[in-house]
Amino acid sequence: MNCKGMWRSWKTWKKNSGKCLRFCIRISDAPSKKWGIVRYNAYGGMGGNLSFALAILNYDNSGFIFNSVHAKEGGFLYIKEVEEGSTSVELGAEEKLALEEALGYRKKPQT
């Protein structure tokens, strides 16, 4: 990736991370906080469950799903918006599980 591409990626990340931060601050005051997290190994030989999908919802089941993928080349963060318990884009298996935990359809594993 050249410098121009890296700068474009940084600007996109900065814009999206600001939106996520504002949302997290907004829902931190919500009376009902719903969340679900699933840790997983994105690439078989990488060693350990370093990737995760995190769903954070407010009282009306709206929010975001963060999918952090750890790879040999670096880390990648994907964000998908949730409105009233559903998304307009297809979710990966781990993202679905995290959303189901946040919605209460799936029991959170004991740690």
N, CA, C and O atoms as CSV, one atom per row, in Angstrom:
chain,resi,resn,atom,element,x,y,z
A,1,MET,N,N,0.849,-1.174,0.000
A,1,MET,CA,C,0.000,0.000,0.000
A,1,MET,C,C,0.892,1.234,0.000
A,1,MET,O,O,1.860,1.307,0.757
A,2,ASN,N,N,0.568,2.198,-0.846
A,2,ASN,CA,C,1.356,3.416,-0.896
A,2,ASN,C,C,0.906,4.411,0.178
A,2,ASN,O,O,-0.081,4.184,0.878
A,3,CYS,N,N,1.647,5.515,0.294
A,3,CYS,CA,C,1.336,6.509,1.331
A,3,CYS,C,C,-0.059,7.096,1.159
A,3,CYS,O,O,-0.759,7.323,2.145
A,4,LYS,N,N,-0.468,7.343,-0.076
A,4,LYS,CA,C,-1.784,7.919,-0.322
A,4,LYS,C,C,-2.884,6.956,0.141
A,4,LYS,O,O,-3.864,7.380,0.756
A,5,GLY,N,N,-2.721,5.671,-0.152
A,5,GLY,CA,C,-3.685,4.666,0.281
A,5,GLY,C,C,-3.721,4.533,1.798
A,5,GLY,O,O,-4.789,4.372,2.388
A,6,MET,N,N,-2.544,4.600,2.428
A,6,MET,CA,C,-2.498,4.523,3.881
A,6,MET,C,C,-3.203,5.724,4.501
A,6,MET,O,O,-3.918,5.570,5.491
A,7,TRP,N,N,-3.015,6.915,3.940
A,7,TRP,CA,C,-3.656,8.120,4.461
A,7,TRP,C,C,-5.174,8.004,4.325
A,7,TRP,O,O,-5.907,8.364,5.247
A,8,ARG,N,N,-5.648,7.506,3.186
A,8,ARG,CA,C,-7.081,7.325,2.968
A,8,ARG,C,C,-7.651,6.338,3.992
A,8,ARG,O,O,-8.727,6.561,4.547
A,9,SER,N,N,-6.915,5.241,4.238
A,9,SER,CA,C,-7.354,4.253,5.231
A,9,SER,C,C,-7.412,4.870,6.627
A,9,SER,O,O,-8.351,4.617,7.383
A,10,TRP,N,N,-6.412,5.679,6.967
A,10,TRP,CA,C,-6.377,6.329,8.277
A,10,TRP,C,C,-7.567,7.276,8.431
A,10,TRP,O,O,-8.208,7.293,9.482
A,11,LYS,N,N,-7.869,8.062,7.398
A,11,LYS,CA,C,-8.994,8.999,7.481
A,11,LYS,C,C,-10.310,8.246,7.645
A,11,LYS,O,O,-11.169,8.672,8.417
A,12,THR,N,N,-10.484,7.137,6.933
A,12,THR,CA,C,-11.698,6.332,7.055
A,12,THR,C,C,-11.803,5.753,8.458
A,12,THR,O,O,-12.871,5.798,9.069
A,13,TRP,N,N,-10.698,5.206,8.979
A,13,TRP,CA,C,-10.705,4.636,10.323
A,13,TRP,C,C,-11.029,5.709,11.358
A,13,TRP,O,O,-11.815,5.479,12.277
A,14,LYS,N,N,-10.417,6.884,11.200
A,14,LYS,CA,C,-10.633,7.974,12.159
A,14,LYS,C,C,-12.103,8.394,12.172
A,14,LYS,O,O,-12.678,8.614,13.238
A,15,LYS,N,N,-12.708,8.502,10.989
A,15,LYS,CA,C,-14.114,8.892,10.895
A,15,LYS,C,C,-15.005,7.835,11.552
A,15,LYS,O,O,-15.897,8.180,12.327
A,16,ASN,N,N,-14.777,6.564,11.255
A,16,ASN,CA,C,-15.595,5.487,11.809
A,16,ASN,C,C,-15.374,5.309,13.307
A,16,ASN,O,O,-16.326,5.047,14.042
A,17,SER,N,N,-14.140,5.446,13.766
A,17,SER,CA,C,-13.882,5.258,15.191
A,17,SER,C,C,-14.541,6.368,15.998
A,17,SER,O,O,-14.999,6.122,17.114
A,18,GLY,N,N,-14.598,7.585,15.459
A,18,GLY,CA,C,-15.280,8.678,16.146
A,18,GLY,C,C,-16.762,8.400,16.288
A,18,GLY,O,O,-17.354,8.674,17.332
A,19,LYS,N,N,-17.365,7.856,15.237
A,19,LYS,CA,C,-18.788,7.497,15.272
A,19,LYS,C,C,-19.033,6.426,16.329
A,19,LYS,O,O,-20.005,6.506,17.079
A,20,CYS,N,N,-18.167,5.436,16.392
A,20,CYS,CA,C,-18.313,4.360,17.372
A,20,CYS,C,C,-18.136,4.890,18.794
A,20,CYS,O,O,-18.884,4.515,19.698
A,21,LEU,N,N,-17.159,5.753,18.989
A,21,LEU,CA,C,-16.911,6.312,20.312
A,21,LEU,C,C,-18.116,7.123,20.785
A,21,LEU,O,O,-18.531,7.005,21.938
A,22,ARG,N,N,-18.678,7.948,19.897
A,22,ARG,CA,C,-19.867,8.728,20.269
A,22,ARG,C,C,-21.012,7.799,20.652
A,22,ARG,O,O,-21.727,8.058,21.620
A,23,PHE,N,N,-21.188,6.720,19.897
A,23,PHE,CA,C,-22.248,5.762,20.207
A,23,PHE,C,C,-22.008,5.113,21.570
A,23,PHE,O,O,-22.933,5.002,22.375
A,24,CYS,N,N,-20.779,4.687,21.830
A,24,CYS,CA,C,-20.472,4.023,23.101
A,24,CYS,C,C,-20.721,4.958,24.280
A,24,CYS,O,O,-21.237,4.531,25.314
A,25,ILE,N,N,-20.360,6.219,24.132
A,25,ILE,CA,C,-20.616,7.192,25.195
A,25,ILE,C,C,-22.123,7.359,25.386
A,25,ILE,O,O,-22.604,7.431,26.517
A,26,ARG,N,N,-22.863,7.420,24.287
A,26,ARG,CA,C,-24.312,7.599,24.363
A,26,ARG,C,C,-24.979,6.412,25.056
A,26,ARG,O,O,-25.856,6.607,25.897
A,27,ILE,N,N,-24.579,5.189,24.718
A,27,ILE,CA,C,-25.274,4.056,25.315
A,27,ILE,C,C,-24.769,3.737,26.717
A,27,ILE,O,O,-25.400,2.961,27.435
A,28,SER,N,N,-23.632,4.327,27.122
A,28,SER,CA,C,-23.146,4.072,28.479
A,28,SER,C,C,-24.119,4.618,29.517
A,28,SER,O,O,-24.126,4.159,30.659
A,29,ASP,N,N,-24.941,5.593,29.132
A,29,ASP,CA,C,-25.948,6.137,30.042
A,29,ASP,C,C,-27.298,5.443,29.893
A,29,ASP,O,O,-28.234,5.749,30.631
A,30,ALA,N,N,-27.408,4.518,28.954
A,30,ALA,CA,C,-28.681,3.835,28.715
A,30,ALA,C,C,-29.024,2.946,29.906
A,30,ALA,O,O,-28.136,2.332,30.498
A,31,PRO,N,N,-30.316,2.873,30.261
A,31,PRO,CA,C,-30.698,2.052,31.411
A,31,PRO,C,C,-30.474,0.562,31.189
A,31,PRO,O,O,-30.288,-0.184,32.151
A,32,SER,N,N,-30.488,0.128,29.958
A,32,SER,CA,C,-30.327,-1.289,29.663
A,32,SER,C,C,-29.183,-1.455,28.678
A,32,SER,O,O,-29.297,-1.074,27.513
A,33,LYS,N,N,-28.091,-2.020,29.145
A,33,LYS,CA,C,-26.950,-2.248,28.266
A,33,LYS,C,C,-26.928,-3.717,27.875
A,33,LYS,O,O,-26.946,-4.601,28.731
A,34,LYS,N,N,-26.891,-3.963,26.588
A,34,LYS,CA,C,-26.877,-5.334,26.091
A,34,LYS,C,C,-25.598,-5.539,25.301
A,34,LYS,O,O,-25.231,-4.701,24.477
A,35,TRP,N,N,-24.931,-6.634,25.544
A,35,TRP,CA,C,-23.704,-6.904,24.815
A,35,TRP,C,C,-23.487,-8.409,24.720
A,35,TRP,O,O,-24.003,-9.192,25.518
A,36,GLY,N,N,-22.710,-8.777,23.722
A,36,GLY,CA,C,-22.301,-10.160,23.542
A,36,GLY,C,C,-20.932,-10.173,22.892
A,36,GLY,O,O,-20.650,-9.363,22.010
A,37,ILE,N,N,-20.091,-11.081,23.322
A,37,ILE,CA,C,-18.739,-11.156,22.752
A,37,ILE,C,C,-18.387,-12.611,22.461
A,37,ILE,O,O,-18.680,-13.512,23.247
A,38,VAL,N,N,-17.756,-12.813,21.316
A,38,VAL,CA,C,-17.300,-14.144,20.901
A,38,VAL,C,C,-15.847,-14.022,20.476
A,38,VAL,O,O,-15.523,-13.266,19.560
A,39,ARG,N,N,-14.977,-14.765,21.140
A,39,ARG,CA,C,-13.563,-14.807,20.753
A,39,ARG,C,C,-13.358,-15.997,19.840
A,39,ARG,O,O,-13.951,-17.057,20.040
A,40,TYR,N,N,-12.508,-15.813,18.827
A,40,TYR,CA,C,-12.289,-16.912,17.887
A,40,TYR,C,C,-10.924,-16.799,17.231
A,40,TYR,O,O,-10.275,-15.754,17.286
A,41,ASN,N,N,-10.500,-17.891,16.611
A,41,ASN,CA,C,-9.236,-17.958,15.892
A,41,ASN,C,C,-9.550,-17.781,14.409
A,41,ASN,O,O,-10.045,-18.708,13.767
A,42,ALA,N,N,-9.269,-16.609,13.863
A,42,ALA,CA,C,-9.634,-16.294,12.482
A,42,ALA,C,C,-8.861,-17.138,11.471
A,42,ALA,O,O,-9.400,-17.512,10.430
A,43,TYR,N,N,-7.614,-17.432,11.774
A,43,TYR,CA,C,-6.775,-18.198,10.855
A,43,TYR,C,C,-6.155,-19.345,11.629
A,43,TYR,O,O,-5.392,-19.119,12.569
A,44,GLY,N,N,-6.472,-20.566,11.246
A,44,GLY,CA,C,-6.107,-21.778,11.959
A,44,GLY,C,C,-4.752,-21.834,12.630
A,44,GLY,O,O,-4.680,-22.194,13.805
A,45,GLY,N,N,-3.681,-21.500,11.946
A,45,GLY,CA,C,-2.345,-21.679,12.488
A,45,GLY,C,C,-1.790,-20.500,13.251
A,45,GLY,O,O,-0.594,-20.477,13.539
A,46,MET,N,N,-2.607,-19.517,13.592
A,46,MET,CA,C,-2.097,-18.304,14.237
A,46,MET,C,C,-1.857,-18.475,15.730
A,46,MET,O,O,-1.103,-17.699,16.316
A,47,GLY,N,N,-2.467,-19.451,16.351
A,47,GLY,CA,C,-2.237,-19.687,17.771
A,47,GLY,C,C,-3.077,-18.811,18.674
A,47,GLY,O,O,-2.697,-17.681,18.981
A,48,GLY,N,N,-4.201,-19.320,19.096
A,48,GLY,CA,C,-5.017,-18.604,20.078
A,48,GLY,C,C,-6.210,-17.884,19.484
A,48,GLY,O,O,-6.278,-17.625,18.282
A,49,ASN,N,N,-7.138,-17.573,20.356
A,49,ASN,CA,C,-8.338,-16.845,19.963
A,49,ASN,C,C,-8.094,-15.347,20.106
A,49,ASN,O,O,-8.568,-14.718,21.053
A,50,LEU,N,N,-7.355,-14.786,19.165
A,50,LEU,CA,C,-6.983,-13.380,19.236
A,50,LEU,C,C,-7.986,-12.459,18.545
A,50,LEU,O,O,-7.922,-11.242,18.716
A,51,SER,N,N,-8.898,-13.015,17.777
A,51,SER,CA,C,-9.926,-12.227,17.099
A,51,SER,C,C,-11.197,-12.258,17.943
A,51,SER,O,O,-11.392,-13.172,18.745
A,52,PHE,N,N,-12.066,-11.253,17.759
A,52,PHE,CA,C,-13.320,-11.250,18.494
A,52,PHE,C,C,-14.396,-10.481,17.746
A,52,PHE,O,O,-14.109,-9.608,16.928
A,53,ALA,N,N,-15.647,-10.827,18.049
A,53,ALA,CA,C,-16.811,-10.084,17.575
A,53,ALA,C,C,-17.534,-9.593,18.822
A,53,ALA,O,O,-17.814,-10.378,19.727
A,54,LEU,N,N,-17.839,-8.295,18.875
A,54,LEU,CA,C,-18.487,-7.679,20.023
A,54,LEU,C,C,-19.721,-6.934,19.556
A,54,LEU,O,O,-19.632,-6.035,18.719
A,55,ALA,N,N,-20.870,-7.305,20.095
A,55,ALA,CA,C,-22.129,-6.611,19.788
A,55,ALA,C,C,-22.504,-5.768,20.999
A,55,ALA,O,O,-22.553,-6.270,22.122
A,56,ILE,N,N,-22.769,-4.482,20.768
A,56,ILE,CA,C,-23.201,-3.566,21.825
A,56,ILE,C,C,-24.513,-2.937,21.371
A,56,ILE,O,O,-24.582,-2.301,20.320
A,57,LEU,N,N,-25.549,-3.126,22.178
A,57,LEU,CA,C,-26.879,-2.639,21.819
A,57,LEU,C,C,-27.446,-1.769,22.932
A,57,LEU,O,O,-27.060,-1.896,24.093
A,58,ASN,N,N,-28.374,-0.877,22.562
A,58,ASN,CA,C,-29.079,-0.092,23.566
A,58,ASN,C,C,-30.428,-0.733,23.858
A,58,ASN,O,O,-30.684,-1.860,23.431
A,59,TYR,N,N,-31.292,-0.029,24.579
A,59,TYR,CA,C,-32.572,-0.604,25.013
A,59,TYR,C,C,-33.499,-1.000,23.874
A,59,TYR,O,O,-34.346,-1.875,24.055
A,60,ASP,N,N,-33.362,-0.372,22.689
A,60,ASP,CA,C,-34.244,-0.755,21.575
A,60,ASP,C,C,-33.541,-1.671,20.572
A,60,ASP,O,O,-33.928,-1.752,19.406
A,61,ASN,N,N,-32.499,-2.358,21.053
A,61,ASN,CA,C,-31.746,-3.332,20.247
A,61,ASN,C,C,-31.068,-2.720,19.031
A,61,ASN,O,O,-30.910,-3.384,18.006
A,62,SER,N,N,-30.668,-1.466,19.138
A,62,SER,CA,C,-29.899,-0.805,18.083
A,62,SER,C,C,-28.486,-0.568,18.595
A,62,SER,O,O,-28.280,-0.309,19.781
A,63,GLY,N,N,-27.520,-0.658,17.697
A,63,GLY,CA,C,-26.138,-0.452,18.092
A,63,GLY,C,C,-25.170,-0.865,17.002
A,63,GLY,O,O,-25.418,-0.644,15.817
A,64,PHE,N,N,-24.062,-1.470,17.415
A,64,PHE,CA,C,-23.010,-1.849,16.490
A,64,PHE,C,C,-22.469,-3.228,16.811
A,64,PHE,O,O,-22.555,-3.703,17.944
A,65,ILE,N,N,-21.906,-3.864,15.782
A,65,ILE,CA,C,-21.126,-5.079,15.957
A,65,ILE,C,C,-19.712,-4.748,15.494
A,65,ILE,O,O,-19.495,-4.347,14.351
A,66,PHE,N,N,-18.767,-4.920,16.391
A,66,PHE,CA,C,-17.354,-4.712,16.083
A,66,PHE,C,C,-16.745,-6.083,15.848
A,66,PHE,O,O,-16.921,-6.983,16.669
A,67,ASN,N,N,-16.037,-6.257,14.753
A,67,ASN,CA,C,-15.357,-7.519,14.476
A,67,ASN,C,C,-13.883,-7.206,14.293
A,67,ASN,O,O,-13.484,-6.615,13.289
A,68,SER,N,N,-13.080,-7.604,15.264
A,68,SER,CA,C,-11.641,-7.377,15.221
A,68,SER,C,C,-10.971,-8.675,14.795
A,68,SER,O,O,-11.042,-9.686,15.493
A,69,VAL,N,N,-10.316,-8.629,13.633
A,69,VAL,CA,C,-9.677,-9.822,13.085
A,69,VAL,C,C,-8.164,-9.658,13.194
A,69,VAL,O,O,-7.580,-8.722,12.649
A,70,HIS,N,N,-7.549,-10.593,13.913
A,70,HIS,CA,C,-6.095,-10.592,14.063
A,70,HIS,C,C,-5.502,-11.488,12.983
A,70,HIS,O,O,-5.836,-12.669,12.895
A,71,ALA,N,N,-4.631,-10.925,12.173
A,71,ALA,CA,C,-3.996,-11.684,11.097
A,71,ALA,C,C,-2.487,-11.471,11.158
A,71,ALA,O,O,-2.007,-10.578,11.857
A,72,LYS,N,N,-1.759,-12.278,10.440
A,72,LYS,CA,C,-0.299,-12.168,10.391
A,72,LYS,C,C,0.123,-10.798,9.851
A,72,LYS,O,O,1.125,-10.234,10.291
A,73,GLU,N,N,-0.648,-10.268,8.896
A,73,GLU,CA,C,-0.335,-8.990,8.264
A,73,GLU,C,C,-0.704,-7.793,9.134
A,73,GLU,O,O,-0.258,-6.679,8.860
A,74,GLY,N,N,-1.508,-7.997,10.177
A,74,GLY,CA,C,-1.933,-6.915,11.057
A,74,GLY,C,C,-3.340,-7.151,11.560
A,74,GLY,O,O,-3.913,-8.222,11.363
A,75,GLY,N,N,-3.886,-6.150,12.207
A,75,GLY,CA,C,-5.243,-6.247,12.739
A,75,GLY,C,C,-6.208,-5.467,11.871
A,75,GLY,O,O,-5.854,-4.442,11.288
A,76,PHE,N,N,-7.423,-5.961,11.793
A,76,PHE,CA,C,-8.454,-5.320,10.988
A,76,PHE,C,C,-9.710,-5.190,11.844
A,76,PHE,O,O,-10.075,-6.126,12.554
A,77,LEU,N,N,-10.369,-4.041,11.781
A,77,LEU,CA,C,-11.588,-3.809,12.538
A,77,LEU,C,C,-12.720,-3.518,11.567
A,77,LEU,O,O,-12.635,-2.604,10.745
A,78,TYR,N,N,-13.783,-4.309,11.674
A,78,TYR,CA,C,-14.966,-4.134,10.838
A,78,TYR,C,C,-16.125,-3.747,11.745
A,78,TYR,O,O,-16.270,-4.292,12.839
A,79,ILE,N,N,-16.945,-2.813,11.295
A,79,ILE,CA,C,-18.063,-2.327,12.099
A,79,ILE,C,C,-19.336,-2.442,11.274
A,79,ILE,O,O,-19.393,-2.013,10.121
A,80,LYS,N,N,-20.357,-3.033,11.892
A,80,LYS,CA,C,-21.648,-3.166,11.223
A,80,LYS,C,C,-22.722,-2.596,12.141
A,80,LYS,O,O,-22.718,-2.842,13.347
A,81,GLU,N,N,-23.628,-1.843,11.563
A,81,GLU,CA,C,-24.687,-1.195,12.334
A,81,GLU,C,C,-25.874,-2.140,12.520
A,81,GLU,O,O,-26.239,-2.886,11.612
A,82,VAL,N,N,-26.462,-2.094,13.705
A,82,VAL,CA,C,-27.638,-2.903,14.031
A,82,VAL,C,C,-28.787,-1.947,14.333
A,82,VAL,O,O,-28.639,-1.017,15.126
A,83,GLU,N,N,-29.929,-2.181,13.700
A,83,GLU,CA,C,-31.121,-1.383,13.973
A,83,GLU,C,C,-32.262,-2.318,14.350
A,83,GLU,O,O,-32.663,-3.180,13.569
A,84,GLU,N,N,-32.775,-2.131,15.557
A,84,GLU,CA,C,-33.873,-2.930,16.087
A,84,GLU,C,C,-33.620,-4.435,15.956
A,84,GLU,O,O,-34.513,-5.197,15.587
A,85,GLY,N,N,-32.399,-4.843,16.261
A,85,GLY,CA,C,-32.056,-6.259,16.301
A,85,GLY,C,C,-31.651,-6.900,14.992
A,85,GLY,O,O,-31.379,-8.100,14.961
A,86,SER,N,N,-31.603,-6.131,13.894
A,86,SER,CA,C,-31.200,-6.727,12.613
A,86,SER,C,C,-30.253,-5.795,11.867
A,86,SER,O,O,-30.131,-4.612,12.183
A,87,THR,N,N,-29.590,-6.367,10.868
A,87,THR,CA,C,-28.631,-5.599,10.069
A,87,THR,C,C,-29.033,-5.634,8.601
A,87,THR,O,O,-29.778,-6.509,8.159
A,88,SER,N,N,-28.522,-4.664,7.863
A,88,SER,CA,C,-28.807,-4.627,6.426
A,88,SER,C,C,-27.740,-5.376,5.632
A,88,SER,O,O,-27.869,-5.545,4.419
A,89,VAL,N,N,-26.691,-5.823,6.313
A,89,VAL,CA,C,-25.612,-6.575,5.662
A,89,VAL,C,C,-25.516,-7.960,6.285
A,89,VAL,O,O,-25.945,-8.179,7.418
A,90,GLU,N,N,-24.952,-8.879,5.537
A,90,GLU,CA,C,-24.806,-10.245,6.031
A,90,GLU,C,C,-23.746,-10.293,7.130
A,90,GLU,O,O,-22.708,-9.639,7.036
A,91,LEU,N,N,-24.024,-11.072,8.165
A,91,LEU,CA,C,-23.089,-11.216,9.278
A,91,LEU,C,C,-22.325,-12.522,9.160
A,91,LEU,O,O,-22.835,-13.517,8.644
A,92,GLY,N,N,-21.093,-12.498,9.650
A,92,GLY,CA,C,-20.310,-13.720,9.736
A,92,GLY,C,C,-20.817,-14.562,10.908
A,92,GLY,O,O,-21.621,-14.089,11.711
A,93,ALA,N,N,-20.354,-15.792,11.004
A,93,ALA,CA,C,-20.818,-16.720,12.044
A,93,ALA,C,C,-20.582,-16.168,13.447
A,93,ALA,O,O,-21.475,-16.230,14.291
A,94,GLU,N,N,-19.395,-15.630,13.706
A,94,GLU,CA,C,-19.073,-15.105,15.033
A,94,GLU,C,C,-19.875,-13.852,15.337
A,94,GLU,O,O,-20.284,-13.641,16.478
A,95,GLU,N,N,-20.105,-13.014,14.324
A,95,GLU,CA,C,-20.915,-11.807,14.511
A,95,GLU,C,C,-22.356,-12.176,14.866
A,95,GLU,O,O,-22.972,-11.536,15.719
A,96,LYS,N,N,-22.888,-13.202,14.215
A,96,LYS,CA,C,-24.248,-13.672,14.532
A,96,LYS,C,C,-24.331,-14.146,15.977
A,96,LYS,O,O,-25.282,-13.820,16.687
A,97,LEU,N,N,-23.331,-14.917,16.415
A,97,LEU,CA,C,-23.329,-15.420,17.790
A,97,LEU,C,C,-23.268,-14.272,18.798
A,97,LEU,O,O,-23.978,-14.295,19.803
A,98,ALA,N,N,-22.426,-13.271,18.536
A,98,ALA,CA,C,-22.317,-12.116,19.438
A,98,ALA,C,C,-23.640,-11.355,19.497
A,98,ALA,O,O,-24.059,-10.932,20.574
A,99,LEU,N,N,-24.299,-11.177,18.358
A,99,LEU,CA,C,-25.589,-10.492,18.318
A,99,LEU,C,C,-26.645,-11.297,19.078
A,99,LEU,O,O,-27.456,-10.726,19.807
A,100,GLU,N,N,-26.635,-12.616,18.910
A,100,GLU,CA,C,-27.590,-13.466,19.635
A,100,GLU,C,C,-27.381,-13.379,21.142
A,100,GLU,O,O,-28.347,-13.389,21.905
A,101,GLU,N,N,-26.120,-13.294,21.576
A,101,GLU,CA,C,-25.835,-13.120,23.006
A,101,GLU,C,C,-26.378,-11.785,23.497
A,101,GLU,O,O,-27.002,-11.719,24.556
A,102,ALA,N,N,-26.145,-10.726,22.733
A,102,ALA,CA,C,-26.603,-9.396,23.138
A,102,ALA,C,C,-28.128,-9.328,23.197
A,102,ALA,O,O,-28.687,-8.659,24.066
A,103,LEU,N,N,-28.797,-10.012,22.282
A,103,LEU,CA,C,-30.256,-10.015,22.246
A,103,LEU,C,C,-30.859,-10.964,23.291
A,103,LEU,O,O,-32.061,-10.916,23.553
A,104,GLY,N,N,-30.027,-11.823,23.884
A,104,GLY,CA,C,-30.489,-12.755,24.900
A,104,GLY,C,C,-30.995,-14.071,24.346
A,104,GLY,O,O,-31.584,-14.865,25.080
A,105,TYR,N,N,-30.771,-14.320,23.043
A,105,TYR,CA,C,-31.189,-15.576,22.430
A,105,TYR,C,C,-30.226,-16.708,22.731
A,105,TYR,O,O,-30.576,-17.882,22.613
A,106,ARG,N,N,-29.029,-16.354,23.115
A,106,ARG,CA,C,-27.982,-17.340,23.376
A,106,ARG,C,C,-27.339,-17.002,24.713
A,106,ARG,O,O,-27.040,-15.840,24.988
A,107,LYS,N,N,-27.130,-18.008,25.535
A,107,LYS,CA,C,-26.538,-17.790,26.846
A,107,LYS,C,C,-25.047,-17.499,26.709
A,107,LYS,O,O,-24.347,-18.147,25.931
A,108,LYS,N,N,-24.573,-16.525,27.467
A,108,LYS,CA,C,-23.141,-16.198,27.475
A,108,LYS,C,C,-22.381,-17.312,28.174
A,108,LYS,O,O,-22.818,-17.789,29.221
A,109,PRO,N,N,-21.243,-17.739,27.611
A,109,PRO,CA,C,-20.461,-18.796,28.268
A,109,PRO,C,C,-19.863,-18.289,29.584
A,109,PRO,O,O,-19.522,-17.114,29.718
A,110,GLN,N,N,-19.748,-19.186,30.530
A,110,GLN,CA,C,-19.159,-18.842,31.825
A,110,GLN,C,C,-17.651,-18.733,31.667
A,110,GLN,O,O,-17.027,-19.566,31.011
A,111,THR,N,N,-17.068,-17.700,32.272
A,111,THR,CA,C,-15.610,-17.529,32.183
A,111,THR,C,C,-14.940,-17.953,33.452
A,111,THR,O,O,-13.716,-17.878,33.558
